[in-house]
């Protein structure tokens, strides 16, 4: 098949979060199995790279599509200051539209774009036989304080989903709650987990120190870093001394919530230098060694979808402490893979962290069991096959036979499902639609 992914995030130069990881993973797997894959992503300068069955376009942003008349200067100023997220989103969508109009001779079998910020909002319909929108983010309109910006972003996302021939989601939460209540999308949505490739090799250097803790994520309010830092304020009174490694960048253009979070983080880092270690940026291919260093991974997010951080942590056998929000309960078995707590509950998180020195679940033996259990239930072959079916491929893809990818054994992956909002019920379907 000829498959095109539109994603503003793509490693290594602009690997911001899970959307970039998903796009990279899927593009690599599909091109390896013989499909012709194109990735359209952001870059500071125009750049085209060609690999085996994979073509990568990095596109610089076009000029902001604002009216240029001098009498409209107050309007341009207002948009730049008050609606910066919307301005970035609409500028990127115009950039993507210009790219596809520049290649009218190419017709893809399918174009997939994330629903986040409406990246597929302006892609011409004639460019592909089929459009797929992937509900990625746990983004919530309440995170945007300006009501006009909130309205415009939601409108872009709703149009992008409604123009798609098919919508998929990695979690039931996003399919049933977010897409229906926020995006007002009421057609069936395929629930297909995010694939993870190359992380299930058994570790030879896993940490046996239960006090090695890891947080991976941007230093933002919605990632719950405030909750974690507040829970650690009494760490001096604990019987043990943990070491928390935080991997994530500070926000470049913080809003009021993120500015407060950044200040809180900098104060905590200065007052507890022996407790907190901060790494601003780590290449994705080097993250395995940090997961292997950690015994416990903490994800206290206020809003999430189906975070890759947890998939990567479990694939390395880490014990997980995470908030009970979004699709996280669909990944973590409470009190088996780790502990879940109410999002934003400082006291609940503090009580869990304060008992980790006596928890037998953090042991090396349990780490191996978690890794083996994750490997059995998250094989990428069936996941990618289900994605290909919603792309419109009627046959098993090259290299995948009866649900197996090359060199991989079958395991007990949960059946993929379709959420039907019109009937308000789930209908199981191994094919994913």
VEXLUM-517873 format. One record per residue (C-alpha): x, y, z. Coordinates in steps of 0.2 Angstrom, whole numbers, plus 2048, in hexadecimal, padded with zeros to 3 digits. Layout:
% VEXLUM-517873
XYZ
...
***
This chain:
% VEXLUM-517873
800800800
8058127FE
80381A80F
80682C814
807832827
80584482B
80D84883C
815858842
81F84D84E
82C841847
83D83C84F
84A840851
84A85384E
838856854
83484785F
82885086B
81D842871
81383286E
80C83885D
81E838856
82282785E
81281F856
816827845
828821845
82380F84B
81680D83E
820814830
82F809834
8247F9835
81A7FC826
82980181B
8327F2821
8247E781C
8237ED80A
8177FC80A
81C80D802
81B819811
81C82C810
81E837820
81A84981F
82085282F
827863835
839869832
842879834
847878822
84086E813
84985D813
84584C80A
84C83C80F
84982B806
84C81A80E
846809809
83480B806
83381B810
83382D80B
83483A818
83084D815
83485A822
82B86A81E
82E87B825
81F88582A
81889181D
8148A3822
8058A582E
7F58A6824
7F08B682B
7E88C5821
7F78D181C
7EE8E181B
7F58EF826
7E38F382D
7E28E1834
7F28E283E
7E88E284F
7E08D2849
7F18CA845
7F88D0856
7E98C985F
7EB8B8857
7FD8B7859
7FC8BB86C
7EB8B3871
7EA8A4865
7FC89E863
7F788B863
7E988D856
7F589884B
80288A84C
7F587D848
7ED886839
7FE88B832
804878832
7F487382A
7F687F81C
80887981A
802867819
7F586D80C
802875802
80D866802
7FF85B7FB
7FA8677EE
80C8677E8
80B8557E4
7FA8537DB
8018447D1
8038397E1
7F48307E7
7F68267F7
7EC8187FC
7EA81F80E
7EF82F817
7EF82E82A
7F083E835
7EE841848
7DE84984E
7E9854859
7E8866853
7DF860843
7EE85C839
7E385582B
7D886382B
7DC86A81A
7E385B811
7DB85A800
7CF84C7FF
7D58467EE
7E68427F4
7E28317FA
7D58237F8
7D382280B
7D582E81A
7D882882C
7D983383B
7E182C84B
7DB83385B
7EC835864
7EB842871
7E4844883
7E385787E
7D485F887
7CC870882
7CD875894
7E0876892
7DD885886
7D8894890
7D389F882
7C189A87D
7C38A086B
7D3895869
7CA887871
7BC888865
7C7889855
7D287B85A
7C387085E
7BB87484D
7CB86F844
7CC85F84D
7BA85B84A
7BB85F837
7CB854836
7C284583E
7B2847834
7BA848823
7C3837827
7BD827820
7C281E830
7C7824842
7D281984D
7D781B85F
7E381286A
7D8812879
7C580F87D
7C681F888
7CA82A879
7BE82186E
7AF82187A
7B2831883
7BD83D87A
7B883A868
7A583A86D
7A484887A
7B1854874
7B4851861
7A184D85F
7A683E854
798831855
79E824847
7A681384C
7B8815852
7C5807851
7CE804861
7E07FE85D
7EE800869
7FE809865
80B7FD85E
81C7FC866
82B7F585D
83D7F0863
83A7F2875
8367E087B
8487D987B
84C7D388D
8577DF896
8687DA89C
86B7E98A7
85B7ED8B0
85C7F68C0
8597ED8D0
8597FD8DA
8478018DF
84B8138E2
84F8178D0
83F8208CA
83C8288B9
8308358B2
82F83789F
825846898
825858894
8258638A3
8138698A1
80486B8AD
7FA85D8A4
8088508A7
8058518B9
8178568BE
8108628CB
8078548D4
8188498D4
8228588DA
81685C8E8
8158498ED
8288498EF
8298588FA
82984C909
836841902
84284690F
83883E91D
83782D914
84181E91A
84A81D909
8518298FC
84B8278EA
85382F8DB
8478368CE
84D8388BC
8428448B2
84484489F
83A851897
83C863890
836873897
82887C88D
82E888881
81F893881
81688F891
804894895
7FF8998A6
7FE8878AD
80E8828A5
8178918AC
81288D8BD
81787B8BA
8288808B4
82B88B8C3
82687D8CF
8328718C6
84187D8C7
83E8818D9
83D86E8DD
84D86B8D3
8568788DC
8508738EE
8528608EB
86285E8E0
86684C8E7
8548468E4
85084D8D2
85B84B8C2
8558538B2
85984F8A1
85285B894
853850885
85783E881
857836870
84A82986F
85581B86A
85E81E87B
84F81D886
85080A888
85F80C894
85681989F
84780D8A0
8537FF8A5
85B80A8B2
84A80E8BA
8418028C5
83180D8C6
82A8198B8
81E8268BE
81182E8B3
80583A8BD
7FC8428AE
7EC84B8B0
7E784789E
7ED839893
7E882D885
7F381E883
805823887
81481B87F
81D81F88F
813811898
815805889
828808889
82980689C
81F7F689D
8297EF88E
8397F1899
8307E98A8
82F7FA8B3
8237FB8C1
81780A8BC
80E8178C7
8028208BD
7F282A8BE
7E18228BA
7DD82D8AB
7D982A899
7DF81A891
7EC81689F
7E18098A8
7E0800898
7F37FE899
7F67FC8AB
7EF7EE8B6
7ED7F68C7
7F87EE8D5
8007E28C8
8097ED8BC
8097FB8C8
7FE8078D1
7F08138CA
7EB8228D4
7DE8308D1
7E683E8C6
7EC84D8D0
7EB8448E1
7FB8498E9
7F783F8F9
7F382F8F0
8038308E6
80D8348F5
8078258FF
80B81A8F0
81C8208EE
82081F900
81D80D900
8278088F1
8368038FC
82C7F4903
8237EF8F3
8287DE8EC
8217E28DB
8307ED8D8
83C7DE8D8
8467D88CA
83C7C88C9
82B7D18C7
8347DC8BA
8377CD8AF
8257C78B1
81E7D88AC
8297D989D
8247C8897
8127CB89A
8137DC890
81C7D3882
80E7C6881
8007D2880
8077E0875
80E7D8866
80F7E4858
80A7D884A
7F77D784D
7F67EA851
7FE7EF840
7F37E2837
7E47EB83F
7EA7FC83A
7ED7F6828
7DB7EF827
7D480082B
7DF80781E
7D67FD811
7E27EF80E
7D87DF80C
7E77D380D
7F37CF81A
8027DB818
8137D5812
81C7CD820
80D7CA82B
8057B982A
7F67B4835
7FA7C3840
80D7C0841
81A7CC83C
82B7C5836
8357BD844
8277BF851
81C7B385A
80A7B585D
8047BA86F
7F47BE877
7F07CF871
7DF7D5877
7D27D6868
7D07E7860
7BF7EF861
7B47FB859
7AB808863
79A80C85C
79381C863
78281B85B
77E80B864
78880E873
7907FD874
7A07F486F
7A17E7861
7B17DC861
7BA7DA851
7CB7D284F
7CD7DC83F
7CB7EC848
7BC7F383F
***
